[in-house]
Amino acid sequence: MERARSNLDAAEAHLLSLAPNSYVLGQMPCLLNHVQCHLPRTDARRQEFERIARKLGIKDPDHPLLQKDKELGRDDKEAIVKDERRKIINIVRAASSAGLREDVRLRSFRNVVVVTAMLMAVLAIGVAITGYLQPTLIPLCFAPQEAGKVTVVCPTAQSEPFIPEGDTPQPPLPMRRIDDVVKDTAKPQDLLVVELVGLTAAAIATAAAIRRIKGSSERYGLPLALAVLKLPTGAITAFLGLLLMRGQFVPGLSALDTPAQILAWALVFGYAQQLFTRLVDQQGQTVLDNVRGADRPQPAPSPP
């Protein structure tokens, strides 16, 4: 499609070279808009094209004093077009090339987002399958202790209170090894449920982010790709967040008391994917703004 568009741009430039002066004169407002859309204000080619447009009486609203200039006749304008035709054609061709490069960058960024979303989805599915086949390989279970009694709590089940081996017996509570209780309590669907809760939270975040999406006339569907990326990311962040809590990475949150608390934290971590994907959303909006107009504010360059 980019090759076809490049050929069409070349054909349009060739048409401008063959068309009579009156045709080019009538096309000047459209050509000026095309140049201003794709070339920045500081570009010498755009400045030269705007100078030619002002000579032809195409007024710039940012320079109201030019309204006082004497209006040229049609023959004089066509004479200017004849003298400046090569510049007009070359600058329009440069603007078309710049617009094509913008679309190529947009497509490349969209492809990166799509591939990343697919990899995240494959990773989430792999984690769910692993948990289903080996429930005790990565158990998201906690063992809160109260008055010497321990209860193993997993996302979809919890054990009866017991006394860990080596502690003081408290009849009639049985004494058991924590690893054995975890093995009995962990269920194949634990990781799947956690990821589904995280995906649900990510879907809510996606729905909330829709209010900031203005839509896009570009055919690449970048806003949709950015929205889809949030879903598997939410499933993965829910799993990883609970894994960090189980590893006592977060002080004070290492022992959840009920399955409902585990799922609630999975919901929080799933929604927290917004902290990571927000940066991707901002970059995507920057890419879209570059395509929609060269006069839009550009991000400041990062310091070396």
ZADOBA-602989 format. One record per residue (C-alpha): residue number from 1; residue in three letters; y, x, z. Coordinates in nm, 3 decimals. Each point is the difference from the previous one (the first is absolute). Layout:
N
num	residuo	v	u	w
NUM	ALA	Y	X	Z
...
This chain:
304
num	residuo	v	u	w
1	MET	0.000	0.000	0.000
2	GLU	0.237	0.288	0.072
3	ARG	-0.077	0.149	-0.342
4	ALA	0.070	-0.332	-0.171
5	ARG	0.325	-0.040	0.190
6	SER	0.106	0.353	-0.098
7	ASN	-0.065	-0.084	-0.365
8	LEU	0.203	-0.320	0.030
9	ASP	0.289	0.193	0.154
10	ALA	-0.014	0.248	-0.287
11	ALA	-0.004	-0.287	-0.251
12	GLU	0.306	-0.153	0.169
13	ALA	0.184	0.332	-0.020
14	HIS	-0.095	0.026	-0.369
15	LEU	0.128	-0.355	-0.055
16	LEU	0.333	0.096	0.154
17	SER	0.024	0.291	-0.240
18	LEU	-0.059	-0.228	-0.302
19	ALA	0.195	-0.308	0.108
20	PRO	0.357	-0.059	-0.120
21	ASN	0.289	0.083	0.228
22	SER	0.065	-0.367	0.074
23	TYR	-0.351	-0.041	0.140
24	VAL	0.031	0.303	0.228
25	LEU	0.343	-0.124	0.114
26	GLY	-0.150	-0.336	0.098
27	GLN	-0.279	0.173	0.190
28	MET	0.229	0.225	0.202
29	PRO	0.023	-0.223	0.313
30	CYS	-0.381	-0.020	0.017
31	LEU	-0.038	0.369	-0.065
32	LEU	0.257	0.079	0.269
33	ASN	-0.195	-0.207	0.251
34	HIS	-0.322	0.177	-0.105
35	VAL	0.156	0.342	0.052
36	GLN	0.153	-0.093	0.336
37	CYS	-0.334	-0.141	0.118
38	HIS	-0.198	0.320	-0.056
39	LEU	0.246	0.289	0.017
40	PRO	0.184	0.087	0.326
41	ARG	0.378	0.004	0.023
42	THR	0.010	0.379	0.012
43	ASP	-0.192	0.039	-0.327
44	ALA	0.227	0.148	-0.270
45	ARG	-0.168	-0.212	-0.267
46	ARG	0.080	-0.321	0.183
47	GLN	0.360	0.109	0.056
48	GLU	0.036	0.076	-0.371
49	PHE	-0.146	-0.339	-0.096
50	GLU	0.237	-0.178	0.238
51	ARG	0.290	0.190	-0.158
52	ILE	-0.104	-0.124	-0.345
53	ALA	-0.035	-0.355	0.134
54	ARG	0.350	0.012	0.146
55	LYS	0.136	0.118	-0.333
56	LEU	-0.161	-0.309	-0.158
57	GLY	0.168	-0.229	0.252
58	ILE	-0.307	-0.068	0.213
59	LYS	0.171	-0.018	0.336
60	ASP	-0.138	0.144	0.320
61	PRO	0.068	-0.234	0.296
62	ASP	0.035	0.307	0.222
63	HIS	0.305	0.111	-0.204
64	PRO	0.233	-0.302	-0.025
65	LEU	0.288	0.215	-0.126
66	LEU	-0.183	0.035	-0.327
67	GLN	0.074	-0.366	-0.068
68	LYS	0.352	0.106	-0.094
69	ASP	-0.123	0.205	-0.297
70	LYS	0.087	-0.129	-0.344
71	GLU	-0.285	-0.191	-0.160
72	LEU	-0.138	0.168	-0.310
73	GLY	-0.074	-0.184	-0.320
74	ARG	-0.354	-0.049	-0.127
75	ASP	0.036	0.260	-0.274
76	ASP	0.120	0.257	0.252
77	LYS	-0.295	-0.074	0.228
78	GLU	-0.248	0.036	-0.285
79	ALA	0.163	0.332	-0.090
80	ILE	-0.056	0.120	0.357
81	VAL	-0.364	-0.113	-0.018
82	LYS	-0.040	0.192	-0.326
83	ASP	0.138	0.318	0.156
84	GLU	-0.198	-0.032	0.323
85	ARG	-0.324	-0.144	-0.137
86	ARG	-0.210	0.311	0.060
87	LYS	0.114	0.021	0.362
88	ILE	-0.072	-0.369	0.051
89	ILE	-0.352	0.030	-0.140
90	ASN	-0.087	0.314	0.196
91	ILE	0.130	-0.137	0.330
92	VAL	-0.182	-0.331	-0.045
93	ARG	-0.319	0.190	-0.079
94	ALA	0.047	0.210	0.316
95	ALA	0.048	-0.316	0.209
96	SER	-0.318	-0.149	-0.148
97	SER	-0.192	0.318	0.083
98	ALA	0.134	-0.008	0.357
99	GLY	-0.110	-0.363	0.034
100	LEU	-0.346	0.088	-0.127
101	ARG	-0.032	0.283	0.253
102	GLU	0.098	-0.242	0.276
103	ASP	-0.281	-0.235	-0.103
104	VAL	-0.246	0.289	-0.011
105	ARG	0.096	0.100	0.356
106	LEU	-0.038	-0.363	0.108
107	ARG	-0.346	-0.024	-0.155
108	SER	-0.106	0.330	0.157
109	PHE	0.115	-0.109	0.346
110	ARG	-0.175	-0.337	-0.044
111	ASN	-0.323	0.178	-0.093
112	VAL	0.023	0.217	0.312
113	VAL	0.047	-0.310	0.218
114	VAL	-0.292	-0.182	-0.167
115	VAL	-0.236	0.297	0.035
116	THR	0.101	0.046	0.364
117	ALA	-0.063	-0.369	0.070
118	MET	-0.343	0.022	-0.164
119	LEU	-0.092	0.309	0.202
120	MET	0.114	-0.166	0.323
121	ALA	-0.205	-0.309	-0.088
122	VAL	-0.310	0.212	-0.069
123	LEU	0.053	0.182	0.330
124	ALA	0.035	-0.329	0.190
125	ILE	-0.317	-0.137	-0.161
126	GLY	-0.183	0.324	0.080
127	VAL	0.100	-0.021	0.366
128	ALA	-0.118	-0.362	0.020
129	ILE	-0.335	0.083	-0.163
130	THR	-0.046	0.300	0.228
131	GLY	0.064	-0.215	0.306
132	TYR	-0.242	-0.266	-0.125
133	LEU	-0.281	0.247	-0.066
134	GLN	0.064	0.224	0.305
135	PRO	0.179	-0.201	0.270
136	THR	-0.020	0.286	0.253
137	LEU	0.126	0.271	-0.234
138	ILE	0.370	-0.085	0.053
139	PRO	0.000	-0.265	0.273
140	LEU	0.342	-0.144	0.082
141	CYS	-0.113	-0.081	0.353
142	PHE	0.176	0.058	0.331
143	ALA	-0.136	0.033	0.353
144	PRO	0.256	-0.126	0.255
145	GLN	-0.095	0.072	0.360
146	GLU	0.096	-0.205	0.304
147	ALA	-0.123	0.059	0.356
148	GLY	-0.281	0.219	-0.130
149	LYS	-0.120	-0.267	-0.245
150	VAL	0.009	0.072	-0.372
151	THR	0.000	-0.247	-0.289
152	VAL	-0.040	0.111	-0.361
153	VAL	0.238	-0.196	-0.222
154	CYS	-0.039	-0.001	-0.380
155	PRO	0.199	-0.193	-0.265
156	THR	-0.252	-0.287	-0.017
157	ALA	-0.196	0.025	0.324
158	GLN	0.000	0.136	0.354
159	SER	-0.271	0.097	0.246
160	GLU	-0.071	-0.117	0.350
161	PRO	0.143	0.215	0.282
162	PHE	-0.216	0.295	0.102
163	ILE	0.014	0.319	0.203
164	PRO	-0.002	0.327	-0.199
165	GLU	-0.280	0.239	0.080
166	GLY	0.103	0.253	0.262
167	ASP	0.239	-0.233	0.181
168	THR	-0.056	-0.179	0.330
169	PRO	-0.244	-0.293	-0.043
170	GLN	0.143	-0.349	0.055
171	PRO	-0.285	-0.251	0.010
172	PRO	-0.069	-0.231	-0.171
173	LEU	0.182	0.173	-0.294
174	PRO	-0.237	0.211	-0.214
175	MET	0.055	0.370	-0.060
176	ARG	0.006	0.095	-0.367
177	ARG	0.116	0.275	-0.231
178	ILE	0.326	-0.085	-0.176
179	ASP	-0.135	0.120	-0.335
180	ASP	-0.293	-0.239	0.023
181	VAL	0.230	-0.292	0.083
182	VAL	0.229	0.087	-0.290
183	LYS	-0.301	0.009	-0.231
184	ASP	-0.106	-0.346	0.115
185	THR	0.352	-0.150	-0.012
186	ALA	0.133	0.137	-0.329
187	LYS	-0.058	-0.241	-0.287
188	PRO	-0.024	0.069	-0.376
189	GLN	0.301	-0.220	-0.071
190	ASP	0.237	0.176	0.245
191	LEU	0.177	0.225	-0.251
192	LEU	0.009	-0.275	-0.261
193	VAL	0.171	-0.239	0.242
194	VAL	0.253	0.266	0.102
195	GLU	0.084	0.073	-0.363
196	LEU	0.029	-0.369	-0.084
197	VAL	0.246	-0.046	0.286
198	GLY	0.199	0.302	-0.119
199	LEU	-0.004	-0.131	-0.358
200	THR	0.125	-0.339	0.123
201	ALA	0.287	0.167	0.182
202	ALA	0.082	0.199	-0.313
203	ALA	-0.001	-0.320	-0.204
204	ILE	0.253	-0.149	0.242
205	ALA	0.215	0.311	-0.039
206	THR	-0.028	-0.033	-0.377
207	ALA	0.106	-0.363	0.013
208	ALA	0.298	0.095	0.217
209	ALA	0.096	0.274	-0.246
210	ILE	0.004	-0.244	-0.293
211	ARG	0.339	-0.127	0.112
212	ARG	0.147	0.340	-0.092
213	ILE	-0.166	0.015	-0.342
214	LYS	0.239	-0.093	-0.279
215	GLY	-0.264	0.000	-0.271
216	SER	-0.014	0.228	-0.298
217	SER	0.028	-0.048	-0.375
218	GLU	-0.197	0.320	-0.062
219	ARG	-0.353	-0.054	-0.127
220	TYR	-0.164	0.246	0.240
221	GLY	-0.007	-0.231	0.305
222	LEU	0.105	0.262	0.253
223	PRO	0.101	-0.252	0.273
224	LEU	-0.347	-0.158	-0.019
225	ALA	-0.168	0.340	0.025
226	LEU	0.210	0.085	0.306
227	ALA	-0.099	-0.330	0.163
228	VAL	-0.371	0.053	-0.069
229	LEU	0.016	0.351	0.150
230	LYS	0.085	-0.147	0.340
231	LEU	-0.328	-0.194	0.033
232	PRO	-0.260	0.281	0.011
233	THR	0.249	0.219	0.184
234	GLY	0.018	-0.262	0.277
235	ALA	-0.380	-0.003	0.031
236	ILE	-0.013	0.379	0.027
237	THR	0.287	0.027	0.251
238	ALA	-0.166	-0.263	0.223
239	PHE	-0.322	0.202	0.003
240	LEU	0.172	0.335	0.054
241	GLY	0.233	-0.136	0.268
242	LEU	-0.290	-0.129	0.209
243	LEU	-0.187	0.324	-0.061
244	LEU	0.294	0.193	0.144
245	MET	0.011	-0.230	0.301
246	ARG	-0.372	0.045	0.059
247	GLY	0.054	0.375	-0.009
248	GLN	0.266	-0.041	0.274
249	PHE	0.269	0.124	-0.237
250	VAL	0.240	-0.260	0.144
251	PRO	0.036	0.046	0.380
252	GLY	-0.048	-0.320	0.197
253	LEU	-0.161	-0.190	-0.288
254	SER	-0.344	0.157	0.005
255	ALA	-0.193	-0.289	0.158
256	LEU	0.048	-0.349	-0.141
257	ASP	-0.147	-0.276	0.211
258	THR	-0.111	-0.270	-0.247
259	PRO	-0.094	-0.036	-0.369
260	ALA	0.317	-0.208	-0.042
261	GLN	0.212	0.299	0.104
262	ILE	-0.179	0.222	-0.252
263	LEU	0.066	-0.247	-0.281
264	ALA	0.360	-0.043	0.113
265	TRP	0.057	0.374	-0.026
266	ALA	-0.171	-0.002	-0.340
267	LEU	0.257	-0.260	-0.104
268	VAL	0.283	0.221	0.125
269	PHE	-0.134	0.310	-0.176
270	GLY	-0.059	-0.196	-0.319
271	TYR	0.360	-0.115	-0.006
272	ALA	0.112	0.353	0.084
273	GLN	-0.101	0.112	-0.351
274	GLN	0.353	-0.112	-0.087
275	LEU	0.124	0.323	0.159
276	PHE	-0.181	0.199	-0.269
277	THR	0.028	-0.227	-0.303
278	ARG	0.372	-0.059	0.062
279	LEU	0.070	0.350	-0.130
280	VAL	-0.204	-0.077	-0.312
281	ASP	0.193	-0.327	-0.042
282	GLN	0.329	0.187	0.016
283	GLN	-0.114	0.252	-0.260
284	GLY	-0.120	-0.282	-0.224
285	GLN	0.335	-0.177	0.029
286	THR	0.174	0.324	-0.093
287	VAL	-0.215	0.034	-0.312
288	LEU	0.074	-0.361	-0.097
289	ASP	0.373	0.049	0.054
290	ASN	-0.005	0.303	-0.229
291	VAL	-0.152	-0.213	-0.274
292	ARG	0.240	-0.289	0.049
293	GLY	0.318	0.202	-0.031
294	ALA	0.136	0.352	0.012
295	ASP	0.304	-0.107	0.205
296	ARG	-0.204	-0.100	0.304
297	PRO	0.041	0.232	0.301
298	GLN	-0.250	0.284	-0.009
299	PRO	-0.165	0.138	0.315
300	ALA	0.150	0.318	0.137
301	PRO	-0.208	0.310	-0.075
302	SER	-0.210	0.122	0.289
303	PRO	0.115	0.325	0.161
304	PRO	-0.192	0.313	-0.102
